Amino acid sequence: MSHTNIAAIALAGVLAVGAAQAEITIGVSLGTTGPGSSLGVPYKNAFQLVPKTLGGEPVRYIILDDESKPDGAARNARKFVSEDKVDALMGSNGVPSGVAIAQVAAESKTPMISLTPLPPLAPERAHWTFIVPQPTELMMSAVAQHMKSKGVKKVGFIGFSDTWGDLVYNAVSALAPTGGYEVQSNERYGRADTSVTGQVLKVMAGSPDAVIVGGSGSPGATPHIALVERGYKGQIYHNHGTVNLPFIQTGKKAVEGAIAPTGALIVAEELPADFPTKAVSTDFVKRYEAAFGAGSRNAFAGYSIDGVLVLDAAAGVALKRAKPGTPEFRAALRDALENIKNVVGTHGVYNMSPANHNGLDERARVLVQVVNGEWRLLK
């Protein structure tokens, strides 16, 4: 073998090592089985549609199922940081699981893209965590405004007996003074419960003008069905965790008329031409439904896409400071995420800062209603 060939092979080896070092690795924990699977599967589906690069460099997504369990999410996150040496964490589709990942992110000094809303975090956790979905209070403020316009004074609440139920209840309660209503009840149920008769009877005992359900996905339909079966005639509102097709498939005719806030991608075609996310939302909806079937659009897949978009914007900046696979790159990525500006996603426009690790505003929400078995823009 000639010296030229040997040199060429050696150079190719060096370039291959350089390319491997330049690859950005993202660890994604999602509940694709268990009670949160109707959300987790769309979150995972979206990764089939994302670009193969971040900031111009190759990216590898390692996706593991956490079975919709917080301990599973924590276990996955620890594997990502200790074995896979990931540059960022993403996940999950349940609030308790998201909180568990945030703990690992802080301990390992790895930036986290939360794909679910989170409760207020301790400063050391908040420092490393960036939240893609709309804050619960921002979303529920659209419900509060609608109730006020309809003269609703008495509100019943039933939600999950976990952190997500707490988030929705706390938001609804905080908005009560400006919304002009009183929250009369705070009933809870488990995500896997098949009957909520006792809780629903307690909610109805106060003769509320409207009921708000703090559930998500398919299990969000359980109280709605029970309310309708027992003759409740008032408006039933939900939250952005409910806006997917499995909710309608579970509730069928019982959930006709349900109102919920959501990111605008759900009704992309119905948006005004000048709506800031219309182009991005419409493009994503077309690609998603081409891959997964007509009517398969959902808010959750959009959160995955938006998480990738904010990472892409930040990675381009971080790569100027350090190489992937190093603590320096993880720190640089965190700093860059904290300063992204005007990143247009499927759900809204992201402008983050040290004081705001979400960065969405009222452009990130609309109200939708179930009409003839479909989520449609509330006119």
Short mmCIF file of the C-alpha atoms (twelve columns), coordinates in Angstrom:
data_MODEL
# 
_entry.id   MODEL 
# 
loop_
_atom_site.group_PDB 
_atom_site.id 
_atom_site.type_symbol 
_atom_site.label_atom_id 
_atom_site.label_alt_id 
_atom_site.label_comp_id 
_atom_site.label_asym_id 
_atom_site.label_seq_id 
_atom_site.Cartn_x 
_atom_site.Cartn_y 
_atom_site.Cartn_z 
_atom_site.pdbx_PDB_model_num 
ATOM 1   C CA . MET A 1   0.000   0.000  0.000  1 
ATOM 2   C CA . SER A 2   1.396   3.411  -0.945 1 
ATOM 3   C CA . HIS A 3   2.150   6.142  1.548  1 
ATOM 4   C CA . THR A 4   -0.509  8.216  -0.267 1 
ATOM 5   C CA . ASN A 5   -3.203  5.596  0.350  1 
ATOM 6   C CA . ILE A 6   -2.151  5.179  3.974  1 
ATOM 7   C CA . ALA A 7   -2.320  8.952  4.451  1 
ATOM 8   C CA . ALA A 8   -5.738  9.052  2.780  1 
ATOM 9   C CA . ILE A 9   -7.072  6.299  5.049  1 
ATOM 10  C CA . ALA A 10  -5.622  8.019  8.117  1 
ATOM 11  C CA . LEU A 11  -7.220  11.308 7.081  1 
ATOM 12  C CA . ALA A 12  -10.565 9.582  6.485  1 
ATOM 13  C CA . GLY A 13  -10.323 8.124  9.986  1 
ATOM 14  C CA . VAL A 14  -9.666  11.540 11.491 1 
ATOM 15  C CA . LEU A 15  -12.595 13.036 9.568  1 
ATOM 16  C CA . ALA A 16  -14.873 10.195 10.715 1 
ATOM 17  C CA . VAL A 17  -13.910 10.816 14.346 1 
ATOM 18  C CA . GLY A 18  -14.491 14.537 13.850 1 
ATOM 19  C CA . ALA A 19  -17.919 13.859 12.358 1 
ATOM 20  C CA . ALA A 20  -18.817 11.565 15.253 1 
ATOM 21  C CA . GLN A 21  -17.766 14.209 17.753 1 
ATOM 22  C CA . ALA A 22  -19.838 16.838 15.919 1 
ATOM 23  C CA . GLU A 23  -23.042 14.769 16.113 1 
ATOM 24  C CA . ILE A 24  -25.545 16.213 18.579 1 
ATOM 25  C CA . THR A 25  -27.342 13.615 20.700 1 
ATOM 26  C CA . ILE A 26  -30.781 14.168 22.215 1 
ATOM 27  C CA . GLY A 27  -32.393 11.783 24.717 1 
ATOM 28  C CA . VAL A 28  -36.197 11.668 24.465 1 
ATOM 29  C CA . SER A 29  -38.342 9.956  27.120 1 
ATOM 30  C CA . LEU A 30  -42.026 9.513  26.226 1 
ATOM 31  C CA . GLY A 31  -44.922 7.507  27.621 1 
ATOM 32  C CA . THR A 32  -45.798 5.529  24.491 1 
ATOM 33  C CA . THR A 33  -47.459 2.846  26.621 1 
ATOM 34  C CA . GLY A 34  -49.534 3.206  29.782 1 
ATOM 35  C CA . PRO A 35  -52.367 5.665  30.472 1 
ATOM 36  C CA . GLY A 36  -50.576 8.544  28.714 1 
ATOM 37  C CA . SER A 37  -50.016 6.668  25.456 1 
ATOM 38  C CA . SER A 38  -52.677 8.562  23.482 1 
ATOM 39  C CA . LEU A 39  -50.406 11.595 23.944 1 
ATOM 40  C CA . GLY A 40  -47.056 9.830  23.892 1 
ATOM 41  C CA . VAL A 41  -47.518 8.118  20.527 1 
ATOM 42  C CA . PRO A 42  -48.150 11.406 18.625 1 
ATOM 43  C CA . TYR A 43  -45.168 12.988 20.409 1 
ATOM 44  C CA . LYS A 44  -43.041 10.092 19.124 1 
ATOM 45  C CA . ASN A 45  -44.570 10.123 15.624 1 
ATOM 46  C CA . ALA A 46  -43.391 13.691 15.086 1 
ATOM 47  C CA . PHE A 47  -39.745 12.636 15.289 1 
ATOM 48  C CA . GLN A 48  -40.205 10.859 11.948 1 
ATOM 49  C CA . LEU A 49  -40.773 14.307 10.413 1 
ATOM 50  C CA . VAL A 50  -37.950 16.372 11.940 1 
ATOM 51  C CA . PRO A 51  -34.763 17.432 10.096 1 
ATOM 52  C CA . LYS A 52  -31.608 15.309 10.387 1 
ATOM 53  C CA . THR A 53  -29.590 18.274 11.668 1 
ATOM 54  C CA . LEU A 54  -29.565 20.788 14.525 1 
ATOM 55  C CA . GLY A 55  -27.735 24.051 13.921 1 
ATOM 56  C CA . GLY A 56  -26.367 22.505 10.718 1 
ATOM 57  C CA . GLU A 57  -24.775 19.510 12.490 1 
ATOM 58  C CA . PRO A 58  -26.039 15.890 12.365 1 
ATOM 59  C CA . VAL A 59  -28.400 14.962 15.181 1 
ATOM 60  C CA . ARG A 60  -29.357 11.616 16.705 1 
ATOM 61  C CA . TYR A 61  -32.550 11.218 18.746 1 
ATOM 62  C CA . ILE A 62  -32.640 8.319  21.210 1 
ATOM 63  C CA . ILE A 63  -36.297 7.686  22.094 1 
ATOM 64  C CA . LEU A 64  -37.266 5.467  25.041 1 
ATOM 65  C CA . ASP A 65  -40.665 4.547  26.474 1 
ATOM 66  C CA . ASP A 66  -41.176 5.557  30.111 1 
ATOM 67  C CA . GLU A 67  -44.543 3.716  30.302 1 
ATOM 68  C CA . SER A 68  -46.194 6.979  31.457 1 
ATOM 69  C CA . LYS A 69  -44.503 6.523  34.847 1 
ATOM 70  C CA . PRO A 70  -42.342 9.148  36.624 1 
ATOM 71  C CA . ASP A 71  -39.862 6.517  37.811 1 
ATOM 72  C CA . GLY A 72  -39.538 5.257  34.246 1 
ATOM 73  C CA . ALA A 73  -38.878 8.795  33.024 1 
ATOM 74  C CA . ALA A 74  -36.215 9.321  35.697 1 
ATOM 75  C CA . ARG A 75  -34.579 5.994  34.828 1 
ATOM 76  C CA . ASN A 76  -34.483 6.887  31.123 1 
ATOM 77  C CA . ALA A 77  -33.058 10.324 31.861 1 
ATOM 78  C CA . ARG A 78  -30.293 8.871  34.014 1 
ATOM 79  C CA . LYS A 79  -29.393 6.415  31.250 1 
ATOM 80  C CA . PHE A 80  -29.290 9.246  28.706 1 
ATOM 81  C CA . VAL A 81  -26.863 11.349 30.733 1 
ATOM 82  C CA . SER A 82  -24.642 8.564  32.106 1 
ATOM 83  C CA . GLU A 83  -24.457 6.110  29.186 1 
ATOM 84  C CA . ASP A 84  -25.413 8.074  26.065 1 
ATOM 85  C CA . LYS A 85  -23.779 11.368 27.121 1 
ATOM 86  C CA . VAL A 86  -26.646 13.326 25.562 1 
ATOM 87  C CA . ASP A 87  -26.404 17.036 24.859 1 
ATOM 88  C CA . ALA A 88  -30.038 17.672 25.843 1 
ATOM 89  C CA . LEU A 89  -33.032 15.857 27.315 1 
ATOM 90  C CA . MET A 90  -36.596 15.991 25.966 1 
ATOM 91  C CA . GLY A 91  -39.860 14.700 27.442 1 
ATOM 92  C CA . SER A 92  -42.232 13.619 28.655 1 
ATOM 93  C CA . ASN A 93  -45.988 13.645 27.980 1 
ATOM 94  C CA . GLY A 94  -47.090 13.628 31.620 1 
ATOM 95  C CA . VAL A 95  -46.430 16.351 34.180 1 
ATOM 96  C CA . PRO A 96  -45.137 14.007 36.950 1 
ATOM 97  C CA . SER A 97  -42.744 12.416 34.433 1 
ATOM 98  C CA . GLY A 98  -41.624 15.852 33.233 1 
ATOM 99  C CA . VAL A 99  -40.833 16.887 36.807 1 
ATOM 100 C CA . ALA A 100 -38.772 13.703 37.259 1 
ATOM 101 C CA . ILE A 101 -36.694 14.467 34.150 1 
ATOM 102 C CA . ALA A 102 -36.169 18.073 35.274 1 
ATOM 103 C CA . GLN A 103 -34.557 16.760 38.460 1 
ATOM 104 C CA . VAL A 104 -32.052 14.691 36.460 1 
ATOM 105 C CA . ALA A 105 -31.417 17.625 34.113 1 
ATOM 106 C CA . ALA A 106 -30.457 19.852 37.040 1 
ATOM 107 C CA . GLU A 107 -28.285 17.213 38.716 1 
ATOM 108 C CA . SER A 108 -26.385 16.466 35.493 1 
ATOM 109 C CA . LYS A 109 -26.313 20.062 34.191 1 
ATOM 110 C CA . THR A 110 -28.004 19.006 30.961 1 
ATOM 111 C CA . PRO A 111 -30.501 21.324 29.256 1 
ATOM 112 C CA . MET A 112 -34.033 19.925 29.126 1 
ATOM 113 C CA . ILE A 113 -36.798 20.651 26.654 1 
ATOM 114 C CA . SER A 114 -39.999 19.882 28.549 1 
ATOM 115 C CA . LEU A 115 -42.787 18.683 26.255 1 
ATOM 116 C CA . THR A 116 -45.401 19.140 28.965 1 
ATOM 117 C CA . PRO A 117 -46.322 22.137 31.121 1 
ATOM 118 C CA . LEU A 118 -44.624 22.019 34.515 1 
ATOM 119 C CA . PRO A 119 -45.429 23.455 37.942 1 
ATOM 120 C CA . PRO A 120 -43.076 26.130 39.317 1 
ATOM 121 C CA . LEU A 121 -39.642 24.557 39.750 1 
ATOM 122 C CA . ALA A 122 -36.889 25.218 42.285 1 
ATOM 123 C CA . PRO A 123 -34.336 27.681 40.852 1 
ATOM 124 C CA . GLU A 124 -31.644 25.049 40.178 1 
ATOM 125 C CA . ARG A 125 -34.134 22.949 38.171 1 
ATOM 126 C CA . ALA A 126 -35.661 25.926 36.392 1 
ATOM 127 C CA . HIS A 127 -32.157 27.013 35.337 1 
ATOM 128 C CA . TRP A 128 -31.776 23.960 33.064 1 
ATOM 129 C CA . THR A 129 -35.398 23.472 31.963 1 
ATOM 130 C CA . PHE A 130 -37.194 25.071 29.001 1 
ATOM 131 C CA . ILE A 131 -40.907 24.472 28.532 1 
ATOM 132 C CA . VAL A 132 -42.402 24.182 25.047 1 
ATOM 133 C CA . PRO A 133 -46.172 23.935 25.738 1 
ATOM 134 C CA . GLN A 134 -48.194 26.974 26.639 1 
ATOM 135 C CA . PRO A 135 -48.380 27.784 30.372 1 
ATOM 136 C CA . THR A 136 -51.594 26.429 31.813 1 
ATOM 137 C CA . GLU A 137 -52.751 29.840 33.039 1 
ATOM 138 C CA . LEU A 138 -52.207 31.365 29.575 1 
ATOM 139 C CA . MET A 139 -54.373 28.650 28.017 1 
ATOM 140 C CA . MET A 140 -57.087 28.643 30.666 1 
ATOM 141 C CA . SER A 141 -57.350 32.442 30.466 1 
ATOM 142 C CA . ALA A 142 -59.061 31.898 27.088 1 
ATOM 143 C CA . VAL A 143 -61.620 29.692 28.862 1 
ATOM 144 C CA . ALA A 144 -62.060 32.289 31.628 1 
ATOM 145 C CA . GLN A 145 -62.689 35.022 29.054 1 
ATOM 146 C CA . HIS A 146 -65.247 32.868 27.236 1 
ATOM 147 C CA . MET A 147 -67.067 32.026 30.454 1 
ATOM 148 C CA . LYS A 148 -67.187 35.705 31.383 1 
ATOM 149 C CA . SER A 149 -68.712 36.556 27.999 1 
ATOM 150 C CA . LYS A 150 -71.415 33.943 28.648 1 
ATOM 151 C CA . GLY A 151 -72.181 35.170 32.167 1 
ATOM 152 C CA . VAL A 152 -70.897 32.060 33.965 1 
ATOM 153 C CA . LYS A 153 -70.820 32.633 37.741 1 
ATOM 154 C CA . LYS A 154 -70.589 29.148 39.274 1 
ATOM 155 C CA . VAL A 155 -67.945 26.671 38.075 1 
ATOM 156 C CA . GLY A 156 -67.464 23.017 38.969 1 
ATOM 157 C CA . PHE A 157 -64.065 21.351 38.632 1 
ATOM 158 C CA . ILE A 158 -63.024 17.723 38.242 1 
ATOM 159 C CA . GLY A 159 -59.476 16.753 37.287 1 
ATOM 160 C CA . PHE A 160 -56.709 14.199 37.576 1 
ATOM 161 C CA . SER A 161 -55.518 13.423 41.099 1 
ATOM 162 C CA . ASP A 162 -51.952 14.379 40.172 1 
ATOM 163 C CA . THR A 163 -49.789 17.336 39.174 1 
ATOM 164 C CA . TRP A 164 -51.691 17.975 35.932 1 
ATOM 165 C CA . GLY A 165 -54.984 18.215 37.803 1 
ATOM 166 C CA . ASP A 166 -53.294 20.617 40.229 1 
ATOM 167 C CA . LEU A 167 -51.957 22.804 37.399 1 
ATOM 168 C CA . VAL A 168 -55.354 23.181 35.748 1 
ATOM 169 C CA . TYR A 169 -57.193 23.731 39.046 1 
ATOM 170 C CA . ASN A 170 -54.659 26.321 40.218 1 
ATOM 171 C CA . ALA A 171 -54.931 28.187 36.912 1 
ATOM 172 C CA . VAL A 172 -58.730 28.164 36.967 1 
ATOM 173 C CA . SER A 173 -58.731 29.378 40.591 1 
ATOM 174 C CA . ALA A 174 -56.168 32.132 39.939 1 
ATOM 175 C CA . LEU A 175 -58.261 33.450 37.034 1 
ATOM 176 C CA . ALA A 176 -61.546 33.444 39.004 1 
ATOM 177 C CA . PRO A 177 -61.427 37.062 40.279 1 
ATOM 178 C CA . THR A 178 -60.919 38.591 36.816 1 
ATOM 179 C CA . GLY A 179 -63.220 36.005 35.230 1 
ATOM 180 C CA . GLY A 180 -66.034 36.899 37.604 1 
ATOM 181 C CA . TYR A 181 -66.782 33.329 38.676 1 
ATOM 182 C CA . GLU A 182 -66.515 31.128 41.773 1 
ATOM 183 C CA . VAL A 183 -64.986 27.642 41.714 1 
ATOM 184 C CA . GLN A 184 -67.373 25.540 43.771 1 
ATOM 185 C CA . SER A 185 -65.780 22.108 43.696 1 
ATOM 186 C CA . ASN A 186 -62.426 20.371 43.356 1 
ATOM 187 C CA . GLU A 187 -63.087 16.716 42.616 1 
ATOM 188 C CA . ARG A 188 -60.302 14.376 41.482 1 
ATOM 189 C CA . TYR A 189 -59.916 11.020 39.726 1 
ATOM 190 C CA . GLY A 190 -57.094 8.701  38.634 1 
ATOM 191 C CA . ARG A 191 -55.955 8.582  35.012 1 
ATOM 192 C CA . ALA A 192 -56.838 4.886  34.795 1 
ATOM 193 C CA . ASP A 193 -60.232 5.170  36.576 1 
ATOM 194 C CA . THR A 194 -63.170 3.875  34.551 1 
ATOM 195 C CA . SER A 195 -65.896 5.362  36.762 1 
ATOM 196 C CA . VAL A 196 -66.191 8.853  38.281 1 
ATOM 197 C CA . THR A 197 -69.871 8.700  39.265 1 
ATOM 198 C CA . GLY A 198 -69.348 9.787  42.869 1 
ATOM 199 C CA . GLN A 199 -67.195 12.774 41.940 1 
ATOM 200 C CA . VAL A 200 -69.556 13.910 39.174 1 
ATOM 201 C CA . LEU A 201 -72.574 13.805 41.505 1 
ATOM 202 C CA . LYS A 202 -70.688 16.055 43.946 1 
ATOM 203 C CA . VAL A 203 -69.833 18.490 41.137 1 
ATOM 204 C CA . MET A 204 -73.458 18.602 39.979 1 
ATOM 205 C CA . ALA A 205 -74.749 19.109 43.527 1 
ATOM 206 C CA . GLY A 206 -73.710 22.775 43.335 1 
ATOM 207 C CA . SER A 207 -75.708 23.353 40.126 1 
ATOM 208 C CA . PRO A 208 -72.713 24.912 38.347 1 
ATOM 209 C CA . ASP A 209 -73.229 27.053 35.243 1 
ATOM 210 C CA . ALA A 210 -70.183 25.351 33.695 1 
ATOM 211 C CA . VAL A 211 -67.791 22.504 34.493 1 
ATOM 212 C CA . ILE A 212 -64.058 22.455 33.773 1 
ATOM 213 C CA . VAL A 213 -62.272 19.113 33.377 1 
ATOM 214 C CA . GLY A 214 -58.595 18.939 34.313 1 
ATOM 215 C CA . GLY A 215 -57.759 15.734 32.480 1 
ATOM 216 C CA . SER A 216 -55.901 14.951 29.280 1 
ATOM 217 C CA . GLY A 217 -56.134 12.646 26.267 1 
ATOM 218 C CA . SER A 218 -58.583 9.738  26.347 1 
ATOM 219 C CA . PRO A 219 -59.031 9.784  30.167 1 
ATOM 220 C CA . GLY A 220 -60.150 13.418 29.866 1 
ATOM 221 C CA . ALA A 221 -63.407 12.142 28.371 1 
ATOM 222 C CA . THR A 222 -64.397 10.054 31.404 1 
ATOM 223 C CA . PRO A 223 -65.936 12.886 33.509 1 
ATOM 224 C CA . HIS A 224 -67.505 14.472 30.416 1 
ATOM 225 C CA . ILE A 225 -69.326 11.243 29.553 1 
ATOM 226 C CA . ALA A 226 -70.491 10.845 33.163 1 
ATOM 227 C CA . LEU A 227 -71.811 14.432 33.296 1 
ATOM 228 C CA . VAL A 228 -73.813 13.968 30.092 1 
ATOM 229 C CA . GLU A 229 -75.172 10.593 31.222 1 
ATOM 230 C CA . ARG A 230 -76.474 12.222 34.393 1 
ATOM 231 C CA . GLY A 231 -78.231 14.975 32.494 1 
ATOM 232 C CA . TYR A 232 -75.882 17.912 33.003 1 
ATOM 233 C CA . LYS A 233 -76.871 20.648 30.512 1 
ATOM 234 C CA . GLY A 234 -74.270 23.347 31.181 1 
ATOM 235 C CA . GLN A 235 -71.139 23.995 29.111 1 
ATOM 236 C CA . ILE A 236 -68.258 21.578 29.716 1 
ATOM 237 C CA . TYR A 237 -64.778 23.015 29.190 1 
ATOM 238 C CA . HIS A 238 -61.461 21.194 28.925 1 
ATOM 239 C CA . ASN A 239 -57.805 22.189 28.638 1 
ATOM 240 C CA . HIS A 240 -55.099 21.908 26.012 1 
ATOM 241 C CA . GLY A 241 -54.154 18.427 27.207 1 
ATOM 242 C CA . THR A 242 -57.425 17.102 25.831 1 
ATOM 243 C CA . VAL A 243 -57.269 18.234 22.229 1 
ATOM 244 C CA . ASN A 244 -56.630 15.068 20.251 1 
ATOM 245 C CA . LEU A 245 -58.620 12.528 18.267 1 
ATOM 246 C CA . PRO A 246 -58.578 9.759  20.937 1 
ATOM 247 C CA . PHE A 247 -60.539 12.095 23.263 1 
ATOM 248 C CA . ILE A 248 -63.311 12.292 20.664 1 
ATOM 249 C CA . GLN A 249 -63.078 8.582  19.833 1 
ATOM 250 C CA . THR A 250 -63.505 7.787  23.530 1 
ATOM 251 C CA . GLY A 251 -66.300 10.271 24.220 1 
ATOM 252 C CA . LYS A 252 -68.113 9.940  20.860 1 
ATOM 253 C CA . LYS A 253 -71.412 11.871 20.779 1 
ATOM 254 C CA . ALA A 254 -71.201 12.651 24.499 1 
ATOM 255 C CA . VAL A 255 -68.354 15.122 23.941 1 
ATOM 256 C CA . GLU A 256 -70.047 17.084 21.149 1 
ATOM 257 C CA . GLY A 257 -69.838 20.764 22.050 1 
ATOM 258 C CA . ALA A 258 -66.803 20.428 24.342 1 
ATOM 259 C CA . ILE A 259 -64.706 23.612 24.349 1 
ATOM 260 C CA . ALA A 260 -60.948 23.732 24.975 1 
ATOM 261 C CA . PRO A 261 -57.979 26.017 24.378 1 
ATOM 262 C CA . THR A 262 -55.226 24.757 22.104 1 
ATOM 263 C CA . GLY A 263 -52.356 25.765 19.895 1 
ATOM 264 C CA . ALA A 264 -53.566 27.021 16.548 1 
ATOM 265 C CA . LEU A 265 -52.132 24.113 14.524 1 
ATOM 266 C CA . ILE A 266 -55.241 22.051 15.306 1 
ATOM 267 C CA . VAL A 267 -57.294 24.385 13.103 1 
ATOM 268 C CA . ALA A 268 -54.478 25.662 10.869 1 
ATOM 269 C CA . GLU A 269 -56.621 25.988 7.735  1 
ATOM 270 C CA . GLU A 270 -59.262 28.020 9.580  1 
ATOM 271 C CA . LEU A 271 -56.795 30.652 10.828 1 
ATOM 272 C CA . PRO A 272 -56.722 34.166 9.345  1 
ATOM 273 C CA . ALA A 273 -54.113 34.589 6.604  1 
ATOM 274 C CA . ASP A 274 -52.030 36.911 8.790  1 
ATOM 275 C CA . PHE A 275 -51.969 34.619 11.851 1 
ATOM 276 C CA . PRO A 276 -48.256 34.387 12.808 1 
ATOM 277 C CA . THR A 277 -48.028 30.589 12.913 1 
ATOM 278 C CA . LYS A 278 -50.341 29.795 9.983  1 
ATOM 279 C CA . ALA A 279 -47.619 28.880 7.471  1 
ATOM 280 C CA . VAL A 280 -45.623 26.690 9.881  1 
ATOM 281 C CA . SER A 281 -48.762 25.073 11.332 1 
ATOM 282 C CA . THR A 282 -50.305 24.352 7.937  1 
ATOM 283 C CA . ASP A 283 -47.102 22.806 6.582  1 
ATOM 284 C CA . PHE A 284 -46.736 20.557 9.638  1 
ATOM 285 C CA . VAL A 285 -50.387 19.444 9.603  1 
ATOM 286 C CA . LYS A 286 -50.126 18.464 5.929  1 
ATOM 287 C CA . ARG A 287 -46.953 16.456 6.486  1 
ATOM 288 C CA . TYR A 288 -48.246 14.789 9.660  1 
ATOM 289 C CA . GLU A 289 -51.566 13.742 8.133  1 
ATOM 290 C CA . ALA A 290 -49.813 12.534 4.970  1 
ATOM 291 C CA . ALA A 291 -47.745 10.242 7.185  1 
ATOM 292 C CA . PHE A 292 -50.316 9.194  9.795  1 
ATOM 293 C CA . GLY A 293 -53.719 9.622  8.170  1 
ATOM 294 C CA . ALA A 294 -56.435 12.227 7.686  1 
ATOM 295 C CA . GLY A 295 -57.655 13.691 10.968 1 
ATOM 296 C CA . SER A 296 -54.589 12.492 12.896 1 
ATOM 297 C CA . ARG A 297 -53.374 16.038 13.650 1 
ATOM 298 C CA . ASN A 298 -52.896 16.815 17.335 1 
ATOM 299 C CA . ALA A 299 -51.316 19.406 19.579 1 
ATOM 300 C CA . PHE A 300 -48.808 16.975 21.094 1 
ATOM 301 C CA . ALA A 301 -46.880 16.174 17.920 1 
ATOM 302 C CA . GLY A 302 -46.591 19.923 17.442 1 
ATOM 303 C CA . TYR A 303 -44.840 20.269 20.796 1 
ATOM 304 C CA . SER A 304 -42.168 17.821 19.631 1 
ATOM 305 C CA . ILE A 305 -41.670 19.851 16.448 1 
ATOM 306 C CA . ASP A 306 -41.482 23.120 18.380 1 
ATOM 307 C CA . GLY A 307 -38.981 21.587 20.800 1 
ATOM 308 C CA . VAL A 308 -36.773 20.700 17.841 1 
ATOM 309 C CA . LEU A 309 -37.181 24.200 16.359 1 
ATOM 310 C CA . VAL A 310 -36.003 25.932 19.543 1 
ATOM 311 C CA . LEU A 311 -33.114 23.460 19.861 1 
ATOM 312 C CA . ASP A 312 -32.147 24.155 16.246 1 
ATOM 313 C CA . ALA A 313 -32.062 27.908 16.865 1 
ATOM 314 C CA . ALA A 314 -29.978 27.466 20.029 1 
ATOM 315 C CA . ALA A 315 -27.611 24.827 18.615 1 
ATOM 316 C CA . GLY A 316 -26.379 27.164 15.898 1 
ATOM 317 C CA . VAL A 317 -25.236 29.592 18.592 1 
ATOM 318 C CA . ALA A 318 -23.852 26.956 20.995 1 
ATOM 319 C CA . LEU A 319 -21.734 25.301 18.287 1 
ATOM 320 C CA . LYS A 320 -19.689 28.487 18.001 1 
ATOM 321 C CA . ARG A 321 -18.599 28.036 21.633 1 
ATOM 322 C CA . ALA A 322 -18.053 24.297 22.055 1 
ATOM 323 C CA . LYS A 323 -18.313 20.818 20.544 1 
ATOM 324 C CA . PRO A 324 -21.215 18.433 21.208 1 
ATOM 325 C CA . GLY A 325 -20.653 15.754 23.814 1 
ATOM 326 C CA . THR A 326 -18.956 18.107 26.271 1 
ATOM 327 C CA . PRO A 327 -20.094 19.904 29.438 1 
ATOM 328 C CA . GLU A 328 -19.101 23.150 27.714 1 
ATOM 329 C CA . PHE A 329 -21.517 22.496 24.856 1 
ATOM 330 C CA . ARG A 330 -24.353 21.635 27.237 1 
ATOM 331 C CA . ALA A 331 -23.765 24.898 29.113 1 
ATOM 332 C CA . ALA A 332 -23.560 26.846 25.848 1 
ATOM 333 C CA . LEU A 333 -26.781 25.233 24.613 1 
ATOM 334 C CA . ARG A 334 -28.552 26.174 27.844 1 
ATOM 335 C CA . ASP A 335 -27.377 29.779 27.526 1 
ATOM 336 C CA . ALA A 336 -28.462 29.946 23.877 1 
ATOM 337 C CA . LEU A 337 -31.916 28.496 24.637 1 
ATOM 338 C CA . GLU A 338 -32.400 31.205 27.229 1 
ATOM 339 C CA . ASN A 339 -31.978 33.875 24.567 1 
ATOM 340 C CA . ILE A 340 -33.811 32.608 21.482 1 
ATOM 341 C CA . LYS A 341 -35.957 35.251 19.789 1 
ATOM 342 C CA . ASN A 342 -38.878 35.093 17.351 1 
ATOM 343 C CA . VAL A 343 -38.728 31.350 16.708 1 
ATOM 344 C CA . VAL A 344 -42.015 30.622 14.928 1 
ATOM 345 C CA . GLY A 345 -43.330 27.184 15.824 1 
ATOM 346 C CA . THR A 346 -46.507 25.259 15.159 1 
ATOM 347 C CA . HIS A 347 -48.023 26.510 18.428 1 
ATOM 348 C CA . GLY A 348 -46.728 30.055 18.753 1 
ATOM 349 C CA . VAL A 349 -43.779 32.425 18.622 1 
ATOM 350 C CA . TYR A 350 -41.023 31.707 21.165 1 
ATOM 351 C CA . ASN A 351 -39.095 34.559 22.826 1 
ATOM 352 C CA . MET A 352 -37.200 33.272 25.854 1 
ATOM 353 C CA . SER A 353 -35.225 35.133 28.499 1 
ATOM 354 C CA . PRO A 354 -33.570 34.406 31.863 1 
ATOM 355 C CA . ALA A 355 -36.889 35.257 33.509 1 
ATOM 356 C CA . ASN A 356 -39.070 33.315 31.041 1 
ATOM 357 C CA . HIS A 357 -38.103 29.798 29.922 1 
ATOM 358 C CA . ASN A 358 -41.270 29.424 27.815 1 
ATOM 359 C CA . GLY A 359 -41.652 32.683 25.928 1 
ATOM 360 C CA . LEU A 360 -45.145 32.257 24.470 1 
ATOM 361 C CA . ASP A 361 -47.930 34.859 24.486 1 
ATOM 362 C CA . GLU A 362 -51.606 35.028 23.495 1 
ATOM 363 C CA . ARG A 363 -50.692 34.286 19.871 1 
ATOM 364 C CA . ALA A 364 -50.140 30.717 21.074 1 
ATOM 365 C CA . ARG A 365 -53.764 29.867 21.775 1 
ATOM 366 C CA . VAL A 366 -57.239 29.693 20.277 1 
ATOM 367 C CA . LEU A 367 -60.471 28.137 21.490 1 
ATOM 368 C CA . VAL A 368 -61.767 25.061 19.684 1 
ATOM 369 C CA . GLN A 369 -65.009 23.087 19.952 1 
ATOM 370 C CA . VAL A 370 -66.009 19.541 19.061 1 
ATOM 371 C CA . VAL A 371 -68.407 19.856 16.102 1 
ATOM 372 C CA . ASN A 372 -69.625 16.727 14.283 1 
ATOM 373 C CA . GLY A 373 -66.782 14.693 15.734 1 
ATOM 374 C CA . GLU A 374 -64.000 17.154 14.889 1 
ATOM 375 C CA . TRP A 375 -62.116 19.902 16.697 1 
ATOM 376 C CA . ARG A 376 -63.065 23.172 14.949 1 
ATOM 377 C CA . LEU A 377 -62.140 26.810 15.578 1 
ATOM 378 C CA . LEU A 378 -64.719 28.371 17.924 1 
ATOM 379 C CA . LYS A 379 -66.290 31.240 16.016 1 
# 
